[in-house]
Amino acid sequence: MSAARFVASGKVQGVWFRASARERARALGLRGYARNLPDGRVEVLAAGSDDALEQLAAWLREGPPLARVDGLERLPAREDEAGEGFATL
């Protein structure tokens, strides 16, 4: 098990990014959350298998159809930050 914090920038708020990220993460069996940041970016913290995290990262680089992802930063995270299930905050 691993964990990662992703920060997506671009047109990522108000375009179903968090809800879509939650559904993708749940389908991949990941735990964590997606939340809007005050500066217009979206933070996604996820914990699970390395393969599932890589698949989520690939999806986050594109986002849902209405989004425009200009950048995706990947930062280390601790598994215990993820909690249970996957939520939108």
N, CA, C and O atoms as CSV, one atom per row, in Angstrom:
chain,resi,resn,atom,element,x,y,z
A,1,MET,N,N,0.840,-1.187,0.000
A,1,MET,CA,C,0.000,0.000,0.000
A,1,MET,C,C,0.878,1.240,0.000
A,1,MET,O,O,1.913,1.302,0.663
A,2,SER,N,N,0.430,2.218,-0.762
A,2,SER,CA,C,1.113,3.499,-0.867
A,2,SER,C,C,0.078,4.604,-0.791
A,2,SER,O,O,-1.126,4.349,-0.821
A,3,ALA,N,N,0.560,5.836,-0.693
A,3,ALA,CA,C,-0.335,6.991,-0.682
A,3,ALA,C,C,0.323,8.129,-1.445
A,3,ALA,O,O,1.548,8.225,-1.506
A,4,ALA,N,N,-0.503,8.986,-2.024
A,4,ALA,CA,C,-0.006,10.149,-2.759
A,4,ALA,C,C,-1.030,11.270,-2.668
A,4,ALA,O,O,-2.235,11.039,-2.559
A,5,ARG,N,N,-0.509,12.489,-2.716
A,5,ARG,CA,C,-1.348,13.681,-2.749
A,5,ARG,C,C,-1.150,14.307,-4.134
A,5,ARG,O,O,-0.023,14.598,-4.535
A,6,PHE,N,N,-2.238,14.507,-4.847
A,6,PHE,CA,C,-2.198,15.111,-6.172
A,6,PHE,C,C,-2.845,16.485,-6.097
A,6,PHE,O,O,-3.851,16.664,-5.410
A,7,VAL,N,N,-2.274,17.450,-6.798
A,7,VAL,CA,C,-2.866,18.782,-6.859
A,7,VAL,C,C,-3.008,19.139,-8.336
A,7,VAL,O,O,-2.020,19.296,-9.054
A,8,ALA,N,N,-4.254,19.263,-8.766
A,8,ALA,CA,C,-4.563,19.563,-10.172
A,8,ALA,C,C,-4.867,21.042,-10.319
A,8,ALA,O,O,-5.591,21.628,-9.514
A,9,SER,N,N,-4.302,21.633,-11.362
A,9,SER,CA,C,-4.575,23.047,-11.647
A,9,SER,C,C,-5.156,23.184,-13.047
A,9,SER,O,O,-5.036,22.284,-13.879
A,10,GLY,N,N,-5.782,24.317,-13.286
A,10,GLY,CA,C,-6.457,24.573,-14.561
A,10,GLY,C,C,-7.925,24.845,-14.290
A,10,GLY,O,O,-8.274,25.409,-13.252
A,11,LYS,N,N,-8.778,24.452,-15.208
A,11,LYS,CA,C,-10.222,24.585,-15.003
A,11,LYS,C,C,-10.694,23.283,-14.351
A,11,LYS,O,O,-11.150,22.359,-15.024
A,12,VAL,N,N,-10.569,23.240,-13.016
A,12,VAL,CA,C,-10.850,21.999,-12.293
A,12,VAL,C,C,-11.908,22.156,-11.199
A,12,VAL,O,O,-12.261,21.182,-10.534
A,13,GLN,N,N,-12.410,23.367,-11.012
A,13,GLN,CA,C,-13.512,23.560,-10.069
A,13,GLN,C,C,-14.764,23.922,-10.852
A,13,GLN,O,O,-14.709,24.660,-11.835
A,14,GLY,N,N,-15.897,23.388,-10.396
A,14,GLY,CA,C,-17.165,23.671,-11.055
A,14,GLY,C,C,-17.389,22.857,-12.322
A,14,GLY,O,O,-18.240,23.203,-13.141
A,15,VAL,N,N,-16.626,21.771,-12.487
A,15,VAL,CA,C,-16.731,20.932,-13.694
A,15,VAL,C,C,-16.849,19.445,-13.334
A,15,VAL,O,O,-16.503,18.582,-14.141
A,16,TRP,N,N,-17.332,19.151,-12.136
A,16,TRP,CA,C,-17.521,17.777,-11.658
A,16,TRP,C,C,-16.204,17.023,-11.464
A,16,TRP,O,O,-16.182,15.793,-11.507
A,17,PHE,N,N,-15.110,17.753,-11.251
A,17,PHE,CA,C,-13.802,17.111,-11.088
A,17,PHE,C,C,-13.764,16.249,-9.826
A,17,PHE,O,O,-13.357,15.089,-9.881
A,18,ARG,N,N,-14.188,16.811,-8.683
A,18,ARG,CA,C,-14.126,16.050,-7.421
A,18,ARG,C,C,-15.013,14.807,-7.460
A,18,ARG,O,O,-14.580,13.720,-7.077
A,19,ALA,N,N,-16.240,14.967,-7.920
A,19,ALA,CA,C,-17.157,13.826,-7.968
A,19,ALA,C,C,-16.645,12.757,-8.925
A,19,ALA,O,O,-16.733,11.565,-8.633
A,20,SER,N,N,-16.117,13.175,-10.052
A,20,SER,CA,C,-15.588,12.216,-11.026
A,20,SER,C,C,-14.339,11.523,-10.479
A,20,SER,O,O,-14.145,10.326,-10.692
A,21,ALA,N,N,-13.495,12.277,-9.776
A,21,ALA,CA,C,-12.299,11.686,-9.166
A,21,ALA,C,C,-12.693,10.664,-8.099
A,21,ALA,O,O,-12.073,9.607,-7.977
A,22,ARG,N,N,-13.734,10.994,-7.330
A,22,ARG,CA,C,-14.221,10.058,-6.311
A,22,ARG,C,C,-14.685,8.752,-6.954
A,22,ARG,O,O,-14.337,7.667,-6.490
A,23,GLU,N,N,-15.468,8.863,-8.018
A,23,GLU,CA,C,-15.959,7.646,-8.678
A,23,GLU,C,C,-14.818,6.823,-9.258
A,23,GLU,O,O,-14.821,5.597,-9.148
A,24,ARG,N,N,-13.843,7.483,-9.875
A,24,ARG,CA,C,-12.695,6.760,-10.446
A,24,ARG,C,C,-11.884,6.093,-9.336
A,24,ARG,O,O,-11.481,4.937,-9.470
A,25,ALA,N,N,-11.643,6.814,-8.243
A,25,ALA,CA,C,-10.871,6.262,-7.128
A,25,ALA,C,C,-11.587,5.070,-6.501
A,25,ALA,O,O,-10.958,4.056,-6.194
A,26,ARG,N,N,-12.886,5.188,-6.313
A,26,ARG,CA,C,-13.652,4.070,-5.745
A,26,ARG,C,C,-13.579,2.847,-6.657
A,26,ARG,O,O,-13.433,1.723,-6.177
A,27,ALA,N,N,-13.679,3.061,-7.967
A,27,ALA,CA,C,-13.598,1.945,-8.915
A,27,ALA,C,C,-12.236,1.266,-8.865
A,27,ALA,O,O,-12.119,0.073,-9.144
A,28,LEU,N,N,-11.206,2.032,-8.508
A,28,LEU,CA,C,-9.852,1.484,-8.410
A,28,LEU,C,C,-9.543,0.924,-7.023
A,28,LEU,O,O,-8.444,0.421,-6.789
A,29,GLY,N,N,-10.507,1.008,-6.104
A,29,GLY,CA,C,-10.321,0.472,-4.759
A,29,GLY,C,C,-9.444,1.340,-3.868
A,29,GLY,O,O,-8.804,0.837,-2.944
A,30,LEU,N,N,-9.412,2.639,-4.139
A,30,LEU,CA,C,-8.589,3.552,-3.361
A,30,LEU,C,C,-9.375,4.185,-2.222
A,30,LEU,O,O,-10.599,4.298,-2.289
A,31,ARG,N,N,-8.671,4.594,-1.186
A,31,ARG,CA,C,-9.244,5.349,-0.066
A,31,ARG,C,C,-8.724,6.772,-0.156
A,31,ARG,O,O,-7.654,7.001,-0.719
A,32,GLY,N,N,-9.464,7.736,0.389
A,32,GLY,CA,C,-8.972,9.101,0.437
A,32,GLY,C,C,-10.052,10.126,0.253
A,32,GLY,O,O,-11.197,9.921,0.658
A,33,TYR,N,N,-9.683,11.250,-0.370
A,33,TYR,CA,C,-10.646,12.334,-0.566
A,33,TYR,C,C,-10.213,13.233,-1.718
A,33,TYR,O,O,-9.061,13.213,-2.153
A,34,ALA,N,N,-11.170,14.018,-2.195
A,34,ALA,CA,C,-10.918,15.083,-3.173
A,34,ALA,C,C,-11.556,16.340,-2.614
A,34,ALA,O,O,-12.691,16.314,-2.140
A,35,ARG,N,N,-10.812,17.450,-2.673
A,35,ARG,CA,C,-11.374,18.698,-2.158
A,35,ARG,C,C,-10.876,19.886,-2.966
A,35,ARG,O,O,-9.771,19.877,-3.509
A,36,ASN,N,N,-11.730,20.917,-3.030
A,36,ASN,CA,C,-11.359,22.167,-3.666
A,36,ASN,C,C,-10.407,22.926,-2.749
A,36,ASN,O,O,-10.563,22.909,-1.528
A,37,LEU,N,N,-9.429,23.587,-3.340
A,37,LEU,CA,C,-8.535,24.467,-2.592
A,37,LEU,C,C,-8.936,25.914,-2.852
A,37,LEU,O,O,-9.485,26.219,-3.911
A,38,PRO,N,N,-8.673,26.803,-1.908
A,38,PRO,CA,C,-9.089,28.201,-2.064
A,38,PRO,C,C,-8.508,28.893,-3.304
A,38,PRO,O,O,-9.089,29.863,-3.790
A,39,ASP,N,N,-7.388,28.416,-3.816
A,39,ASP,CA,C,-6.741,29.062,-4.966
A,39,ASP,C,C,-7.245,28.555,-6.316
A,39,ASP,O,O,-6.690,28.916,-7.354
A,40,GLY,N,N,-8.304,27.713,-6.316
A,40,GLY,CA,C,-8.893,27.229,-7.563
A,40,GLY,C,C,-8.404,25.876,-8.009
A,40,GLY,O,O,-8.892,25.340,-9.004
A,41,ARG,N,N,-7.443,25.306,-7.290
A,41,ARG,CA,C,-6.954,23.970,-7.625
A,41,ARG,C,C,-7.779,22.924,-6.875
A,41,ARG,O,O,-8.577,23.260,-6.001
A,42,VAL,N,N,-7.577,21.650,-7.227
A,42,VAL,CA,C,-8.229,20.537,-6.529
A,42,VAL,C,C,-7.148,19.614,-5.987
A,42,VAL,O,O,-6.209,19.254,-6.697
A,43,GLU,N,N,-7.292,19.238,-4.725
A,43,GLU,CA,C,-6.380,18.307,-4.077
A,43,GLU,C,C,-7.051,16.943,-3.993
A,43,GLU,O,O,-8.212,16.841,-3.596
A,44,VAL,N,N,-6.326,15.900,-4.365
A,44,VAL,CA,C,-6.814,14.526,-4.254
A,44,VAL,C,C,-5.771,13.737,-3.473
A,44,VAL,O,O,-4.626,13.609,-3.906
A,45,LEU,N,N,-6.170,13.214,-2.332
A,45,LEU,CA,C,-5.299,12.346,-1.544
A,45,LEU,C,C,-5.832,10.934,-1.694
A,45,LEU,O,O,-7.020,10.690,-1.481
A,46,ALA,N,N,-4.961,10.001,-2.061
A,46,ALA,CA,C,-5.413,8.631,-2.289
A,46,ALA,C,C,-4.400,7.642,-1.726
A,46,ALA,O,O,-3.193,7.886,-1.743
A,47,ALA,N,N,-4.913,6.525,-1.228
A,47,ALA,CA,C,-4.079,5.445,-0.704
A,47,ALA,C,C,-4.581,4.125,-1.258
A,47,ALA,O,O,-5.787,3.896,-1.351
A,48,GLY,N,N,-3.652,3.264,-1.623
A,48,GLY,CA,C,-3.991,1.955,-2.167
A,48,GLY,C,C,-2.793,1.361,-2.870
A,48,GLY,O,O,-1.652,1.697,-2.554
A,49,SER,N,N,-3.039,0.492,-3.807
A,49,SER,CA,C,-1.944,-0.164,-4.519
A,49,SER,C,C,-1.228,0.824,-5.436
A,49,SER,O,O,-1.817,1.796,-5.908
A,50,ASP,N,N,0.052,0.555,-5.678
A,50,ASP,CA,C,0.831,1.408,-6.582
A,50,ASP,C,C,0.195,1.471,-7.966
A,50,ASP,O,O,0.147,2.537,-8.579
A,51,ASP,N,N,-0.289,0.343,-8.457
A,51,ASP,CA,C,-0.909,0.303,-9.786
A,51,ASP,C,C,-2.158,1.177,-9.835
A,51,ASP,O,O,-2.360,1.925,-10.792
A,52,ALA,N,N,-2.992,1.082,-8.804
A,52,ALA,CA,C,-4.212,1.892,-8.764
A,52,ALA,C,C,-3.873,3.382,-8.686
A,52,ALA,O,O,-4.543,4.200,-9.315
A,53,LEU,N,N,-2.845,3.738,-7.923
A,53,LEU,CA,C,-2.437,5.143,-7.837
A,53,LEU,C,C,-1.949,5.654,-9.185
A,53,LEU,O,O,-2.227,6.796,-9.552
A,54,GLU,N,N,-1.233,4.828,-9.917
A,54,GLU,CA,C,-0.762,5.231,-11.246
A,54,GLU,C,C,-1.935,5.423,-12.203
A,54,GLU,O,O,-1.943,6.358,-13.003
A,55,GLN,N,N,-2.928,4.533,-12.118
A,55,GLN,CA,C,-4.110,4.670,-12.968
A,55,GLN,C,C,-4.891,5.938,-12.634
A,55,GLN,O,O,-5.392,6.627,-13.523
A,56,LEU,N,N,-4.986,6.235,-11.332
A,56,LEU,CA,C,-5.669,7.465,-10.928
A,56,LEU,C,C,-4.892,8.677,-11.428
A,56,LEU,O,O,-5.492,9.626,-11.934
A,57,ALA,N,N,-3.579,8.661,-11.297
A,57,ALA,CA,C,-2.757,9.785,-11.759
A,57,ALA,C,C,-2.970,10.030,-13.250
A,57,ALA,O,O,-3.091,11.177,-13.683
A,58,ALA,N,N,-3.016,8.967,-14.026
A,58,ALA,CA,C,-3.238,9.105,-15.469
A,58,ALA,C,C,-4.596,9.749,-15.734
A,58,ALA,O,O,-4.714,10.618,-16.598
A,59,TRP,N,N,-5.623,9.327,-14.993
A,59,TRP,CA,C,-6.950,9.914,-15.169
A,59,TRP,C,C,-6.948,11.391,-14.744
A,59,TRP,O,O,-7.533,12.230,-15.428
A,60,LEU,N,N,-6.299,11.708,-13.628
A,60,LEU,CA,C,-6.283,13.083,-13.130
A,60,LEU,C,C,-5.614,14.045,-14.110
A,60,LEU,O,O,-5.948,15.230,-14.135
A,61,ARG,N,N,-4.684,13.555,-14.908
A,61,ARG,CA,C,-4.028,14.417,-15.898
A,61,ARG,C,C,-5.009,14.880,-16.976
A,61,ARG,O,O,-4.790,15.903,-17.625
A,62,GLU,N,N,-6.088,14.124,-17.160
A,62,GLU,CA,C,-7.114,14.459,-18.149
A,62,GLU,C,C,-8.361,15.043,-17.489
A,62,GLU,O,O,-8.903,16.043,-17.960
A,63,GLY,N,N,-8.813,14.426,-16.408
A,63,GLY,CA,C,-10.014,14.869,-15.716
A,63,GLY,C,C,-11.278,14.535,-16.485
A,63,GLY,O,O,-11.222,13.877,-17.524
A,64,PRO,N,N,-12.425,14.988,-15.975
A,64,PRO,CA,C,-13.700,14.748,-16.656
A,64,PRO,C,C,-13.813,15.631,-17.903
A,64,PRO,O,O,-13.003,16.538,-18.095
A,65,PRO,N,N,-14.810,15.372,-18.745
A,65,PRO,CA,C,-14.924,16.070,-20.034
A,65,PRO,C,C,-14.929,17.601,-19.963
A,65,PRO,O,O,-14.365,18.242,-20.850
A,66,LEU,N,N,-15.539,18.207,-18.952
A,66,LEU,CA,C,-15.626,19.661,-18.889
A,66,LEU,C,C,-14.383,20.330,-18.297
A,66,LEU,O,O,-14.257,21.554,-18.334
A,67,ALA,N,N,-13.476,19.532,-17.757
A,67,ALA,CA,C,-12.275,20.086,-17.123
A,67,ALA,C,C,-11.171,20.350,-18.145
A,67,ALA,O,O,-11.157,19.787,-19.239
A,68,ARG,N,N,-10.254,21.221,-17.751
A,68,ARG,CA,C,-9.016,21.434,-18.496
A,68,ARG,C,C,-7.885,21.399,-17.461
A,68,ARG,O,O,-7.720,22.341,-16.686
A,69,VAL,N,N,-7.118,20.322,-17.454
A,69,VAL,CA,C,-6.035,20.168,-16.486
A,69,VAL,C,C,-4.762,20.729,-17.104
A,69,VAL,O,O,-4.246,20.200,-18.089
A,70,ASP,N,N,-4.266,21.808,-16.509
A,70,ASP,CA,C,-3.036,22.437,-16.998
A,70,ASP,C,C,-1.806,21.859,-16.312
A,70,ASP,O,O,-0.709,21.894,-16.871
A,71,GLY,N,N,-1.978,21.333,-15.116
A,71,GLY,CA,C,-0.846,20.769,-14.394
A,71,GLY,C,C,-1.309,19.809,-13.324
A,71,GLY,O,O,-2.399,19.954,-12.772
A,72,LEU,N,N,-0.467,18.821,-13.033
A,72,LEU,CA,C,-0.762,17.871,-11.954
A,72,LEU,C,C,0.522,17.647,-11.179
A,72,LEU,O,O,1.508,17.135,-11.709
A,73,GLU,N,N,0.491,18.034,-9.929
A,73,GLU,CA,C,1.635,17.856,-9.039
A,73,GLU,C,C,1.375,16.621,-8.172
A,73,GLU,O,O,0.265,16.424,-7.678
A,74,ARG,N,N,2.403,15.796,-7.992
A,74,ARG,CA,C,2.273,14.621,-7.133
A,74,ARG,C,C,3.221,14.785,-5.953
A,74,ARG,O,O,4.422,14.997,-6.121
A,75,LEU,N,N,2.653,14.683,-4.759
A,75,LEU,CA,C,3.410,14.864,-3.523
A,75,LEU,C,C,3.266,13.619,-2.648
A,75,LEU,O,O,2.282,12.889,-2.770
A,76,PRO,N,N,4.230,13.374,-1.776
A,76,PRO,CA,C,4.101,12.230,-0.880
A,76,PRO,C,C,2.969,12.451,0.123
A,76,PRO,O,O,2.615,13.586,0.443
A,77,ALA,N,N,2.421,11.359,0.604
A,77,ALA,CA,C,1.368,11.399,1.617
A,77,ALA,C,C,1.499,10.156,2.480
A,77,ALA,O,O,2.168,9.192,2.109
A,78,ARG,N,N,0.852,10.194,3.633
A,78,ARG,CA,C,0.841,9.030,4.534
A,78,ARG,C,C,-0.490,8.296,4.378
A,78,ARG,O,O,-1.538,8.921,4.215
A,79,GLU,N,N,-0.437,6.993,4.430
A,79,GLU,CA,C,-1.666,6.189,4.290
A,79,GLU,C,C,-2.709,6.542,5.330
A,79,GLU,O,O,-3.905,6.513,5.040
A,80,ASP,N,N,-2.272,6.879,6.551
A,80,ASP,CA,C,-3.239,7.161,7.615
A,80,ASP,C,C,-4.010,8.460,7.381
A,80,ASP,O,O,-5.005,8.706,8.063
A,81,GLU,N,N,-3.582,9.291,6.441
A,81,GLU,CA,C,-4.318,10.505,6.096
A,81,GLU,C,C,-5.570,10.206,5.267
A,81,GLU,O,O,-6.481,11.030,5.191
A,82,ALA,N,N,-5.609,9.029,4.649
A,82,ALA,CA,C,-6.675,8.702,3.703
A,82,ALA,C,C,-8.006,8.364,4.361
A,82,ALA,O,O,-9.053,8.551,3.741
A,83,GLY,N,N,-7.997,7.885,5.565
A,83,GLY,CA,C,-9.241,7.482,6.213
A,83,GLY,C,C,-9.836,6.246,5.557
A,83,GLY,O,O,-9.129,5.466,4.919
A,84,GLU,N,N,-11.150,6.076,5.721
A,84,GLU,CA,C,-11.861,4.936,5.146
A,84,GLU,C,C,-12.704,5.411,3.982
A,84,GLU,O,O,-13.256,6.510,4.026
A,85,GLY,N,N,-12.811,4.607,2.950
A,85,GLY,CA,C,-13.622,4.979,1.791
A,85,GLY,C,C,-12.998,6.124,1.023
A,85,GLY,O,O,-11.829,6.451,1.228
A,86,PHE,N,N,-13.771,6.733,0.142
A,86,PHE,CA,C,-13.289,7.882,-0.630
A,86,PHE,C,C,-14.378,8.935,-0.613
A,86,PHE,O,O,-15.518,8.658,-0.988
A,87,ALA,N,N,-14.036,10.141,-0.182
A,87,ALA,CA,C,-15.030,11.201,0.012
A,87,ALA,C,C,-14.694,12.442,-0.800
A,87,ALA,O,O,-13.557,12.629,-1.233
A,88,THR,N,N,-15.694,13.281,-0.999
A,88,THR,CA,C,-15.459,14.623,-1.499
A,88,THR,C,C,-15.675,15.560,-0.330
A,88,THR,O,O,-16.654,15.432,0.405
A,89,LEU,N,N,-14.773,16.489,-0.161
A,89,LEU,CA,C,-14.842,17.420,0.959
A,89,LEU,C,C,-15.112,18.817,0.458
A,89,LEU,O,O,-15.206,19.751,1.254
